[in-house]
Amino acid sequence: MSYEQGRGVPEQAGVIEAAFTGNHGWFWRNRTDADVTLTLRATGAYSEMKRMM
């Protein structure tokens, strides 16, 4: 499992794989006023995906 931080990069990609069963969270923040497109692809057995604000 690894985590990465980046600032001011035009594009970035990564993968996170859950090391254990249970609830997992993921956080991303846009620190600018520019629109951003975020694509999330998920596979596996899950019952729901929530958008938290």
mmCIF entry with sequence, helices, sheets and N, C-alpha, C, O atoms, coordinates in Angstrom:
data_MODEL
# 
_entry.id   MODEL 
# 
_entity.id                         1 
_entity.type                       polymer 
_entity.pdbx_number_of_molecules   1 
# 
_entity_poly.entity_id                      1 
_entity_poly.type                           'polypeptide(L)' 
_entity_poly.nstd_linkage                   no 
_entity_poly.nstd_monomer                   no 
_entity_poly.pdbx_seq_one_letter_code       MSYEQGRGVPEQAGVIEAAFTGNHGWFWRNRTDADVTLTLRATGAYSEMKRMM 
_entity_poly.pdbx_seq_one_letter_code_can   MSYEQGRGVPEQAGVIEAAFTGNHGWFWRNRTDADVTLTLRATGAYSEMKRMM 
_entity_poly.pdbx_strand_id                 A 
# 
loop_
_entity_poly_seq.entity_id 
_entity_poly_seq.num 
_entity_poly_seq.mon_id 
_entity_poly_seq.hetero 
1 1  MET n 
1 2  SER n 
1 3  TYR n 
1 4  GLU n 
1 5  GLN n 
1 6  GLY n 
1 7  ARG n 
1 8  GLY n 
1 9  VAL n 
1 10 PRO n 
1 11 GLU n 
1 12 GLN n 
1 13 ALA n 
1 14 GLY n 
1 15 VAL n 
1 16 ILE n 
1 17 GLU n 
1 18 ALA n 
1 19 ALA n 
1 20 PHE n 
1 21 THR n 
1 22 GLY n 
1 23 ASN n 
1 24 HIS n 
1 25 GLY n 
1 26 TRP n 
1 27 PHE n 
1 28 TRP n 
1 29 ARG n 
1 30 ASN n 
1 31 ARG n 
1 32 THR n 
1 33 ASP n 
1 34 ALA n 
1 35 ASP n 
1 36 VAL n 
1 37 THR n 
1 38 LEU n 
1 39 THR n 
1 40 LEU n 
1 41 ARG n 
1 42 ALA n 
1 43 THR n 
1 44 GLY n 
1 45 ALA n 
1 46 TYR n 
1 47 SER n 
1 48 GLU n 
1 49 MET n 
1 50 LYS n 
1 51 ARG n 
1 52 MET n 
1 53 MET n 
# 
_struct_asym.id          A 
_struct_asym.entity_id   1 
# 
loop_
_atom_site.group_PDB 
_atom_site.id 
_atom_site.type_symbol 
_atom_site.label_atom_id 
_atom_site.label_alt_id 
_atom_site.label_comp_id 
_atom_site.label_asym_id 
_atom_site.label_entity_id 
_atom_site.label_seq_id 
_atom_site.pdbx_PDB_ins_code 
_atom_site.Cartn_x 
_atom_site.Cartn_y 
_atom_site.Cartn_z 
_atom_site.occupancy 
_atom_site.B_iso_or_equiv 
_atom_site.pdbx_formal_charge 
_atom_site.auth_seq_id 
_atom_site.auth_comp_id 
_atom_site.auth_asym_id 
_atom_site.auth_atom_id 
_atom_site.pdbx_PDB_model_num 
ATOM 1   N N  . MET A 1 1  ? 0.846   -1.164 0.000   1.00 0.00 ? 1  MET A N  1 
ATOM 2   C CA . MET A 1 1  ? 0.000   0.000  0.000   1.00 0.00 ? 1  MET A CA 1 
ATOM 3   C C  . MET A 1 1  ? 0.896   1.233  0.000   1.00 0.00 ? 1  MET A C  1 
ATOM 4   O O  . MET A 1 1  ? 1.852   1.317  0.772   1.00 0.00 ? 1  MET A O  1 
ATOM 5   N N  . SER A 1 2  ? 0.585   2.174  -0.858  1.00 0.00 ? 2  SER A N  1 
ATOM 6   C CA . SER A 1 2  ? 1.380   3.401  -0.861  1.00 0.00 ? 2  SER A CA 1 
ATOM 7   C C  . SER A 1 2  ? 0.470   4.591  -1.126  1.00 0.00 ? 2  SER A C  1 
ATOM 8   O O  . SER A 1 2  ? -0.617  4.459  -1.689  1.00 0.00 ? 2  SER A O  1 
ATOM 9   N N  . TYR A 1 3  ? 0.944   5.747  -0.707  1.00 0.00 ? 3  TYR A N  1 
ATOM 10  C CA . TYR A 1 3  ? 0.216   6.994  -0.891  1.00 0.00 ? 3  TYR A CA 1 
ATOM 11  C C  . TYR A 1 3  ? 1.175   8.000  -1.495  1.00 0.00 ? 3  TYR A C  1 
ATOM 12  O O  . TYR A 1 3  ? 2.375   7.977  -1.224  1.00 0.00 ? 3  TYR A O  1 
ATOM 13  N N  . GLU A 1 4  ? 0.633   8.881  -2.312  1.00 0.00 ? 4  GLU A N  1 
ATOM 14  C CA . GLU A 1 4  ? 1.488   9.839  -2.997  1.00 0.00 ? 4  GLU A CA 1 
ATOM 15  C C  . GLU A 1 4  ? 0.838   11.210 -2.960  1.00 0.00 ? 4  GLU A C  1 
ATOM 16  O O  . GLU A 1 4  ? -0.385  11.318 -3.054  1.00 0.00 ? 4  GLU A O  1 
ATOM 17  N N  . GLN A 1 5  ? 1.633   12.253 -2.827  1.00 0.00 ? 5  GLN A N  1 
ATOM 18  C CA . GLN A 1 5  ? 1.151   13.621 -2.892  1.00 0.00 ? 5  GLN A CA 1 
ATOM 19  C C  . GLN A 1 5  ? 1.796   14.315 -4.069  1.00 0.00 ? 5  GLN A C  1 
ATOM 20  O O  . GLN A 1 5  ? 2.970   14.100 -4.369  1.00 0.00 ? 5  GLN A O  1 
ATOM 21  N N  . GLY A 1 6  ? 1.018   15.149 -4.730  1.00 0.00 ? 6  GLY A N  1 
ATOM 22  C CA . GLY A 1 6  ? 1.569   15.916 -5.831  1.00 0.00 ? 6  GLY A CA 1 
ATOM 23  C C  . GLY A 1 6  ? 0.891   17.271 -5.898  1.00 0.00 ? 6  GLY A C  1 
ATOM 24  O O  . GLY A 1 6  ? -0.292  17.393 -5.579  1.00 0.00 ? 6  GLY A O  1 
ATOM 25  N N  . ARG A 1 7  ? 1.626   18.285 -6.307  1.00 0.00 ? 7  ARG A N  1 
ATOM 26  C CA . ARG A 1 7  ? 1.067   19.634 -6.445  1.00 0.00 ? 7  ARG A CA 1 
ATOM 27  C C  . ARG A 1 7  ? 1.511   20.220 -7.774  1.00 0.00 ? 7  ARG A C  1 
ATOM 28  O O  . ARG A 1 7  ? 2.661   20.066 -8.184  1.00 0.00 ? 7  ARG A O  1 
ATOM 29  N N  . GLY A 1 8  ? 0.586   20.890 -8.437  1.00 0.00 ? 8  GLY A N  1 
ATOM 30  C CA . GLY A 1 8  ? 0.922   21.599 -9.663  1.00 0.00 ? 8  GLY A CA 1 
ATOM 31  C C  . GLY A 1 8  ? 1.280   20.702 -10.834 1.00 0.00 ? 8  GLY A C  1 
ATOM 32  O O  . GLY A 1 8  ? 1.998   21.129 -11.738 1.00 0.00 ? 8  GLY A O  1 
ATOM 33  N N  . VAL A 1 9  ? 0.795   19.471 -10.836 1.00 0.00 ? 9  VAL A N  1 
ATOM 34  C CA . VAL A 1 9  ? 1.089   18.584 -11.956 1.00 0.00 ? 9  VAL A CA 1 
ATOM 35  C C  . VAL A 1 9  ? -0.131  18.542 -12.878 1.00 0.00 ? 9  VAL A C  1 
ATOM 36  O O  . VAL A 1 9  ? -1.260  18.483 -12.391 1.00 0.00 ? 9  VAL A O  1 
ATOM 37  N N  . PRO A 1 10 ? 0.070   18.570 -14.198 1.00 0.00 ? 10 PRO A N  1 
ATOM 38  C CA . PRO A 1 10 ? -1.060  18.604 -15.117 1.00 0.00 ? 10 PRO A CA 1 
ATOM 39  C C  . PRO A 1 10 ? -1.827  17.293 -15.194 1.00 0.00 ? 10 PRO A C  1 
ATOM 40  O O  . PRO A 1 10 ? -3.008  17.286 -15.541 1.00 0.00 ? 10 PRO A O  1 
ATOM 41  N N  . GLU A 1 11 ? -1.174  16.195 -14.878 1.00 0.00 ? 11 GLU A N  1 
ATOM 42  C CA . GLU A 1 11 ? -1.830  14.896 -14.976 1.00 0.00 ? 11 GLU A CA 1 
ATOM 43  C C  . GLU A 1 11 ? -1.116  13.911 -14.069 1.00 0.00 ? 11 GLU A C  1 
ATOM 44  O O  . GLU A 1 11 ? 0.105   13.948 -13.920 1.00 0.00 ? 11 GLU A O  1 
ATOM 45  N N  . GLN A 1 12 ? -1.908  13.020 -13.460 1.00 0.00 ? 12 GLN A N  1 
ATOM 46  C CA . GLN A 1 12 ? -1.315  12.017 -12.596 1.00 0.00 ? 12 GLN A CA 1 
ATOM 47  C C  . GLN A 1 12 ? -2.234  10.811 -12.555 1.00 0.00 ? 12 GLN A C  1 
ATOM 48  O O  . GLN A 1 12 ? -3.451  10.959 -12.664 1.00 0.00 ? 12 GLN A O  1 
ATOM 49  N N  . ALA A 1 13 ? -1.675  9.626  -12.401 1.00 0.00 ? 13 ALA A N  1 
ATOM 50  C CA . ALA A 1 13 ? -2.453  8.391  -12.311 1.00 0.00 ? 13 ALA A CA 1 
ATOM 51  C C  . ALA A 1 13 ? -1.853  7.523  -11.221 1.00 0.00 ? 13 ALA A C  1 
ATOM 52  O O  . ALA A 1 13 ? -0.674  7.651  -10.891 1.00 0.00 ? 13 ALA A O  1 
ATOM 53  N N  . GLY A 1 14 ? -2.662  6.648  -10.670 1.00 0.00 ? 14 GLY A N  1 
ATOM 54  C CA . GLY A 1 14 ? -2.157  5.757  -9.632  1.00 0.00 ? 14 GLY A CA 1 
ATOM 55  C C  . GLY A 1 14 ? -3.144  4.644  -9.352  1.00 0.00 ? 14 GLY A C  1 
ATOM 56  O O  . GLY A 1 14 ? -4.251  4.623  -9.890  1.00 0.00 ? 14 GLY A O  1 
ATOM 57  N N  . VAL A 1 15 ? -2.731  3.729  -8.510  1.00 0.00 ? 15 VAL A N  1 
ATOM 58  C CA . VAL A 1 15 ? -3.545  2.571  -8.152  1.00 0.00 ? 15 VAL A CA 1 
ATOM 59  C C  . VAL A 1 15 ? -3.436  2.369  -6.654  1.00 0.00 ? 15 VAL A C  1 
ATOM 60  O O  . VAL A 1 15 ? -2.352  2.490  -6.082  1.00 0.00 ? 15 VAL A O  1 
ATOM 61  N N  . ILE A 1 16 ? -4.557  2.062  -6.016  1.00 0.00 ? 16 ILE A N  1 
ATOM 62  C CA . ILE A 1 16 ? -4.515  1.647  -4.618  1.00 0.00 ? 16 ILE A CA 1 
ATOM 63  C C  . ILE A 1 16 ? -5.283  0.331  -4.509  1.00 0.00 ? 16 ILE A C  1 
ATOM 64  O O  . ILE A 1 16 ? -6.410  0.215  -4.990  1.00 0.00 ? 16 ILE A O  1 
ATOM 65  N N  . GLU A 1 17 ? -4.673  -0.631 -3.888  1.00 0.00 ? 17 GLU A N  1 
ATOM 66  C CA . GLU A 1 17 ? -5.288  -1.938 -3.703  1.00 0.00 ? 17 GLU A CA 1 
ATOM 67  C C  . GLU A 1 17 ? -5.445  -2.181 -2.207  1.00 0.00 ? 17 GLU A C  1 
ATOM 68  O O  . GLU A 1 17 ? -4.481  -2.090 -1.447  1.00 0.00 ? 17 GLU A O  1 
ATOM 69  N N  . ALA A 1 18 ? -6.670  -2.491 -1.796  1.00 0.00 ? 18 ALA A N  1 
ATOM 70  C CA . ALA A 1 18 ? -6.950  -2.699 -0.376  1.00 0.00 ? 18 ALA A CA 1 
ATOM 71  C C  . ALA A 1 18 ? -6.173  -3.909 0.134   1.00 0.00 ? 18 ALA A C  1 
ATOM 72  O O  . ALA A 1 18 ? -6.227  -4.988 -0.455  1.00 0.00 ? 18 ALA A O  1 
ATOM 73  N N  . ALA A 1 19 ? -5.461  -3.717 1.220   1.00 0.00 ? 19 ALA A N  1 
ATOM 74  C CA . ALA A 1 19 ? -4.641  -4.788 1.803   1.00 0.00 ? 19 ALA A CA 1 
ATOM 75  C C  . ALA A 1 19 ? -5.454  -5.692 2.719   1.00 0.00 ? 19 ALA A C  1 
ATOM 76  O O  . ALA A 1 19 ? -4.977  -6.750 3.129   1.00 0.00 ? 19 ALA A O  1 
ATOM 77  N N  . PHE A 1 20 ? -6.673  -5.286 3.041   1.00 0.00 ? 20 PHE A N  1 
ATOM 78  C CA . PHE A 1 20 ? -7.527  -6.071 3.936   1.00 0.00 ? 20 PHE A CA 1 
ATOM 79  C C  . PHE A 1 20 ? -8.981  -5.749 3.623   1.00 0.00 ? 20 PHE A C  1 
ATOM 80  O O  . PHE A 1 20 ? -9.267  -4.732 2.990   1.00 0.00 ? 20 PHE A O  1 
ATOM 81  N N  . THR A 1 21 ? -9.901  -6.604 4.058   1.00 0.00 ? 21 THR A N  1 
ATOM 82  C CA . THR A 1 21 ? -11.328 -6.370 3.827   1.00 0.00 ? 21 THR A CA 1 
ATOM 83  C C  . THR A 1 21 ? -11.828 -5.315 4.807   1.00 0.00 ? 21 THR A C  1 
ATOM 84  O O  . THR A 1 21 ? -11.217 -5.069 5.847   1.00 0.00 ? 21 THR A O  1 
ATOM 85  N N  . GLY A 1 22 ? -12.945 -4.702 4.454   1.00 0.00 ? 22 GLY A N  1 
ATOM 86  C CA . GLY A 1 22 ? -13.536 -3.695 5.328   1.00 0.00 ? 22 GLY A CA 1 
ATOM 87  C C  . GLY A 1 22 ? -13.692 -2.377 4.613   1.00 0.00 ? 22 GLY A C  1 
ATOM 88  O O  . GLY A 1 22 ? -13.553 -2.302 3.392   1.00 0.00 ? 22 GLY A O  1 
ATOM 89  N N  . ASN A 1 23 ? -13.984 -1.332 5.374   1.00 0.00 ? 23 ASN A N  1 
ATOM 90  C CA . ASN A 1 23 ? -14.190 0.002  4.809   1.00 0.00 ? 23 ASN A CA 1 
ATOM 91  C C  . ASN A 1 23 ? -12.856 0.668  4.499   1.00 0.00 ? 23 ASN A C  1 
ATOM 92  O O  . ASN A 1 23 ? -11.906 0.588  5.278   1.00 0.00 ? 23 ASN A O  1 
ATOM 93  N N  . HIS A 1 24 ? -12.806 1.323  3.349   1.00 0.00 ? 24 HIS A N  1 
ATOM 94  C CA . HIS A 1 24 ? -11.604 2.042  2.931   1.00 0.00 ? 24 HIS A CA 1 
ATOM 95  C C  . HIS A 1 24 ? -12.016 3.409  2.415   1.00 0.00 ? 24 HIS A C  1 
ATOM 96  O O  . HIS A 1 24 ? -13.101 3.559  1.853   1.00 0.00 ? 24 HIS A O  1 
ATOM 97  N N  . GLY A 1 25 ? -11.179 4.385  2.596   1.00 0.00 ? 25 GLY A N  1 
ATOM 98  C CA . GLY A 1 25 ? -11.479 5.731  2.127   1.00 0.00 ? 25 GLY A CA 1 
ATOM 99  C C  . GLY A 1 25 ? -10.406 6.222  1.184   1.00 0.00 ? 25 GLY A C  1 
ATOM 100 O O  . GLY A 1 25 ? -9.283  5.718  1.168   1.00 0.00 ? 25 GLY A O  1 
ATOM 101 N N  . TRP A 1 26 ? -10.774 7.219  0.397   1.00 0.00 ? 26 TRP A N  1 
ATOM 102 C CA . TRP A 1 26 ? -9.857  7.805  -0.570  1.00 0.00 ? 26 TRP A CA 1 
ATOM 103 C C  . TRP A 1 26 ? -10.155 9.294  -0.605  1.00 0.00 ? 26 TRP A C  1 
ATOM 104 O O  . TRP A 1 26 ? -11.323 9.682  -0.635  1.00 0.00 ? 26 TRP A O  1 
ATOM 105 N N  . PHE A 1 27 ? -9.138  10.131 -0.602  1.00 0.00 ? 27 PHE A N  1 
ATOM 106 C CA . PHE A 1 27 ? -9.322  11.576 -0.532  1.00 0.00 ? 27 PHE A CA 1 
ATOM 107 C C  . PHE A 1 27 ? -8.562  12.251 -1.655  1.00 0.00 ? 27 PHE A C  1 
ATOM 108 O O  . PHE A 1 27 ? -7.424  11.892 -1.956  1.00 0.00 ? 27 PHE A O  1 
ATOM 109 N N  . TRP A 1 28 ? -9.199  13.232 -2.272  1.00 0.00 ? 28 TRP A N  1 
ATOM 110 C CA . TRP A 1 28 ? -8.545  14.037 -3.295  1.00 0.00 ? 28 TRP A CA 1 
ATOM 111 C C  . TRP A 1 28 ? -9.095  15.446 -3.189  1.00 0.00 ? 28 TRP A C  1 
ATOM 112 O O  . TRP A 1 28 ? -10.291 15.626 -2.958  1.00 0.00 ? 28 TRP A O  1 
ATOM 113 N N  . ARG A 1 29 ? -8.237  16.459 -3.354  1.00 0.00 ? 29 ARG A N  1 
ATOM 114 C CA . ARG A 1 29 ? -8.678  17.849 -3.253  1.00 0.00 ? 29 ARG A CA 1 
ATOM 115 C C  . ARG A 1 29 ? -8.098  18.677 -4.391  1.00 0.00 ? 29 ARG A C  1 
ATOM 116 O O  . ARG A 1 29 ? -6.912  18.577 -4.707  1.00 0.00 ? 29 ARG A O  1 
ATOM 117 N N  . ASN A 1 30 ? -8.950  19.495 -5.001  1.00 0.00 ? 30 ASN A N  1 
ATOM 118 C CA . ASN A 1 30 ? -8.528  20.442 -6.028  1.00 0.00 ? 30 ASN A CA 1 
ATOM 119 C C  . ASN A 1 30 ? -8.289  21.775 -5.332  1.00 0.00 ? 30 ASN A C  1 
ATOM 120 O O  . ASN A 1 30 ? -9.230  22.378 -4.816  1.00 0.00 ? 30 ASN A O  1 
ATOM 121 N N  . ARG A 1 31 ? -7.061  22.237 -5.310  1.00 0.00 ? 31 ARG A N  1 
ATOM 122 C CA . ARG A 1 31 ? -6.716  23.484 -4.628  1.00 0.00 ? 31 ARG A CA 1 
ATOM 123 C C  . ARG A 1 31 ? -6.816  24.701 -5.548  1.00 0.00 ? 31 ARG A C  1 
ATOM 124 O O  . ARG A 1 31 ? -6.410  25.798 -5.164  1.00 0.00 ? 31 ARG A O  1 
ATOM 125 N N  . THR A 1 32 ? -7.346  24.525 -6.744  1.00 0.00 ? 32 THR A N  1 
ATOM 126 C CA . THR A 1 32 ? -7.462  25.642 -7.690  1.00 0.00 ? 32 THR A CA 1 
ATOM 127 C C  . THR A 1 32 ? -8.927  25.913 -8.006  1.00 0.00 ? 32 THR A C  1 
ATOM 128 O O  . THR A 1 32 ? -9.818  25.194 -7.554  1.00 0.00 ? 32 THR A O  1 
ATOM 129 N N  . ASP A 1 33 ? -9.161  26.964 -8.790  1.00 0.00 ? 33 ASP A N  1 
ATOM 130 C CA . ASP A 1 33 ? -10.510 27.280 -9.261  1.00 0.00 ? 33 ASP A CA 1 
ATOM 131 C C  . ASP A 1 33 ? -10.814 26.610 -10.601 1.00 0.00 ? 33 ASP A C  1 
ATOM 132 O O  . ASP A 1 33 ? -11.936 26.704 -11.098 1.00 0.00 ? 33 ASP A O  1 
ATOM 133 N N  . ALA A 1 34 ? -9.838  25.944 -11.179 1.00 0.00 ? 34 ALA A N  1 
ATOM 134 C CA . ALA A 1 34 ? -10.017 25.304 -12.488 1.00 0.00 ? 34 ALA A CA 1 
ATOM 135 C C  . ALA A 1 34 ? -10.848 24.028 -12.365 1.00 0.00 ? 34 ALA A C  1 
ATOM 136 O O  . ALA A 1 34 ? -10.761 23.308 -11.370 1.00 0.00 ? 34 ALA A O  1 
ATOM 137 N N  . ASP A 1 35 ? -11.652 23.763 -13.390 1.00 0.00 ? 35 ASP A N  1 
ATOM 138 C CA . ASP A 1 35 ? -12.406 22.507 -13.433 1.00 0.00 ? 35 ASP A CA 1 
ATOM 139 C C  . ASP A 1 35 ? -11.443 21.336 -13.598 1.00 0.00 ? 35 ASP A C  1 
ATOM 140 O O  . ASP A 1 35 ? -10.406 21.458 -14.249 1.00 0.00 ? 35 ASP A O  1 
ATOM 141 N N  . VAL A 1 36 ? -11.794 20.213 -13.007 1.00 0.00 ? 36 VAL A N  1 
ATOM 142 C CA . VAL A 1 36 ? -10.956 19.021 -13.050 1.00 0.00 ? 36 VAL A CA 1 
ATOM 143 C C  . VAL A 1 36 ? -11.831 17.823 -13.379 1.00 0.00 ? 36 VAL A C  1 
ATOM 144 O O  . VAL A 1 36 ? -12.952 17.710 -12.883 1.00 0.00 ? 36 VAL A O  1 
ATOM 145 N N  . THR A 1 37 ? -11.320 16.936 -14.209 1.00 0.00 ? 37 THR A N  1 
ATOM 146 C CA . THR A 1 37 ? -12.002 15.675 -14.496 1.00 0.00 ? 37 THR A CA 1 
ATOM 147 C C  . THR A 1 37 ? -11.315 14.575 -13.712 1.00 0.00 ? 37 THR A C  1 
ATOM 148 O O  . THR A 1 37 ? -10.102 14.391 -13.816 1.00 0.00 ? 37 THR A O  1 
ATOM 149 N N  . LEU A 1 38 ? -12.087 13.851 -12.934 1.00 0.00 ? 38 LEU A N  1 
ATOM 150 C CA . LEU A 1 38 ? -11.573 12.770 -12.109 1.00 0.00 ? 38 LEU A CA 1 
ATOM 151 C C  . LEU A 1 38 ? -12.276 11.489 -12.524 1.00 0.00 ? 38 LEU A C  1 
ATOM 152 O O  . LEU A 1 38 ? -13.505 11.424 -12.530 1.00 0.00 ? 38 LEU A O  1 
ATOM 153 N N  . THR A 1 39 ? -11.499 10.468 -12.871 1.00 0.00 ? 39 THR A N  1 
ATOM 154 C CA . THR A 1 39 ? -12.060 9.182  -13.273 1.00 0.00 ? 39 THR A CA 1 
ATOM 155 C C  . THR A 1 39 ? -11.692 8.142  -12.236 1.00 0.00 ? 39 THR A C  1 
ATOM 156 O O  . THR A 1 39 ? -10.515 7.946  -11.934 1.00 0.00 ? 39 THR A O  1 
ATOM 157 N N  . LEU A 1 40 ? -12.702 7.472  -11.688 1.00 0.00 ? 40 LEU A N  1 
ATOM 158 C CA . LEU A 1 40 ? -12.494 6.427  -10.690 1.00 0.00 ? 40 LEU A CA 1 
ATOM 159 C C  . LEU A 1 40 ? -13.001 5.118  -11.261 1.00 0.00 ? 40 LEU A C  1 
ATOM 160 O O  . LEU A 1 40 ? -14.166 5.006  -11.643 1.00 0.00 ? 40 LEU A O  1 
ATOM 161 N N  . ARG A 1 41 ? -12.129 4.136  -11.317 1.00 0.00 ? 41 ARG A N  1 
ATOM 162 C CA . ARG A 1 41 ? -12.513 2.798  -11.773 1.00 0.00 ? 41 ARG A CA 1 
ATOM 163 C C  . ARG A 1 41 ? -12.375 1.850  -10.593 1.00 0.00 ? 41 ARG A C  1 
ATOM 164 O O  . ARG A 1 41 ? -11.333 1.811  -9.939  1.00 0.00 ? 41 ARG A O  1 
ATOM 165 N N  . ALA A 1 42 ? -13.423 1.091  -10.322 1.00 0.00 ? 42 ALA A N  1 
ATOM 166 C CA . ALA A 1 42 ? -13.399 0.174  -9.189  1.00 0.00 ? 42 ALA A CA 1 
ATOM 167 C C  . ALA A 1 42 ? -13.801 -1.223 -9.645  1.00 0.00 ? 42 ALA A C  1 
ATOM 168 O O  . ALA A 1 42 ? -14.715 -1.391 -10.451 1.00 0.00 ? 42 ALA A O  1 
ATOM 169 N N  . THR A 1 43 ? -13.103 -2.215 -9.117  1.00 0.00 ? 43 THR A N  1 
ATOM 170 C CA . THR A 1 43 ? -13.459 -3.607 -9.372  1.00 0.00 ? 43 THR A CA 1 
ATOM 171 C C  . THR A 1 43 ? -13.531 -4.332 -8.039  1.00 0.00 ? 43 THR A C  1 
ATOM 172 O O  . THR A 1 43 ? -12.998 -3.862 -7.034  1.00 0.00 ? 43 THR A O  1 
ATOM 173 N N  . GLY A 1 44 ? -14.181 -5.456 -8.039  1.00 0.00 ? 44 GLY A N  1 
ATOM 174 C CA . GLY A 1 44 ? -14.256 -6.248 -6.818  1.00 0.00 ? 44 GLY A CA 1 
ATOM 175 C C  . GLY A 1 44 ? -15.680 -6.348 -6.306  1.00 0.00 ? 44 GLY A C  1 
ATOM 176 O O  . GLY A 1 44 ? -16.629 -5.945 -6.977  1.00 0.00 ? 44 GLY A O  1 
ATOM 177 N N  . ALA A 1 45 ? -15.810 -6.886 -5.118  1.00 0.00 ? 45 ALA A N  1 
ATOM 178 C CA . ALA A 1 45 ? -17.118 -7.086 -4.495  1.00 0.00 ? 45 ALA A CA 1 
ATOM 179 C C  . ALA A 1 45 ? -17.380 -5.947 -3.518  1.00 0.00 ? 45 ALA A C  1 
ATOM 180 O O  . ALA A 1 45 ? -16.725 -5.847 -2.480  1.00 0.00 ? 45 ALA A O  1 
ATOM 181 N N  . TYR A 1 46 ? -18.329 -5.100 -3.851  1.00 0.00 ? 46 TYR A N  1 
ATOM 182 C CA . TYR A 1 46 ? -18.724 -4.018 -2.961  1.00 0.00 ? 46 TYR A CA 1 
ATOM 183 C C  . TYR A 1 46 ? -20.209 -3.776 -3.129  1.00 0.00 ? 46 TYR A C  1 
ATOM 184 O O  . TYR A 1 46 ? -20.767 -4.052 -4.191  1.00 0.00 ? 46 TYR A O  1 
ATOM 185 N N  . SER A 1 47 ? -20.849 -3.268 -2.102  1.00 0.00 ? 47 SER A N  1 
ATOM 186 C CA . SER A 1 47 ? -22.300 -3.064 -2.161  1.00 0.00 ? 47 SER A CA 1 
ATOM 187 C C  . SER A 1 47 ? -22.688 -1.629 -2.469  1.00 0.00 ? 47 SER A C  1 
ATOM 188 O O  . SER A 1 47 ? -23.794 -1.386 -2.951  1.00 0.00 ? 47 SER A O  1 
ATOM 189 N N  . GLU A 1 48 ? -21.806 -0.671 -2.205  1.00 0.00 ? 48 GLU A N  1 
ATOM 190 C CA . GLU A 1 48 ? -22.130 0.720  -2.514  1.00 0.00 ? 48 GLU A CA 1 
ATOM 191 C C  . GLU A 1 48 ? -20.868 1.575  -2.571  1.00 0.00 ? 48 GLU A C  1 
ATOM 192 O O  . GLU A 1 48 ? -19.820 1.219  -2.032  1.00 0.00 ? 48 GLU A O  1 
ATOM 193 N N  . MET A 1 49 ? -21.007 2.706  -3.239  1.00 0.00 ? 49 MET A N  1 
ATOM 194 C CA . MET A 1 49 ? -19.930 3.681  -3.322  1.00 0.00 ? 49 MET A CA 1 
ATOM 195 C C  . MET A 1 49 ? -20.561 5.029  -2.996  1.00 0.00 ? 49 MET A C  1 
ATOM 196 O O  . MET A 1 49 ? -21.582 5.393  -3.580  1.00 0.00 ? 49 MET A O  1 
ATOM 197 N N  . LYS A 1 50 ? -19.962 5.772  -2.066  1.00 0.00 ? 50 LYS A N  1 
ATOM 198 C CA . LYS A 1 50 ? -20.559 7.036  -1.618  1.00 0.00 ? 50 LYS A CA 1 
ATOM 199 C C  . LYS A 1 50 ? -19.672 8.216  -1.971  1.00 0.00 ? 50 LYS A C  1 
ATOM 200 O O  . LYS A 1 50 ? -18.446 8.126  -1.924  1.00 0.00 ? 50 LYS A O  1 
ATOM 201 N N  . ARG A 1 51 ? -20.311 9.323  -2.324  1.00 0.00 ? 51 ARG A N  1 
ATOM 202 C CA . ARG A 1 51 ? -19.608 10.590 -2.509  1.00 0.00 ? 51 ARG A CA 1 
ATOM 203 C C  . ARG A 1 51 ? -19.832 11.407 -1.246  1.00 0.00 ? 51 ARG A C  1 
ATOM 204 O O  . ARG A 1 51 ? -20.971 11.730 -0.910  1.00 0.00 ? 51 ARG A O  1 
ATOM 205 N N  . MET A 1 52 ? -18.784 11.735 -0.562  1.00 0.00 ? 52 MET A N  1 
ATOM 206 C CA . MET A 1 52 ? -18.875 12.467 0.696   1.00 0.00 ? 52 MET A CA 1 
ATOM 207 C C  . MET A 1 52 ? -18.436 13.906 0.465   1.00 0.00 ? 52 MET A C  1 
ATOM 208 O O  . MET A 1 52 ? -17.409 14.148 -0.168  1.00 0.00 ? 52 MET A O  1 
ATOM 209 N N  . MET A 1 53 ? -19.195 14.843 0.966   1.00 0.00 ? 53 MET A N  1 
ATOM 210 C CA . MET A 1 53 ? -18.834 16.255 0.817   1.00 0.00 ? 53 MET A CA 1 
ATOM 211 C C  . MET A 1 53 ? -18.980 16.947 2.138   1.00 0.00 ? 53 MET A C  1 
ATOM 212 O O  . MET A 1 53 ? -18.725 18.147 2.237   1.00 0.00 ? 53 MET A O  1 
# 
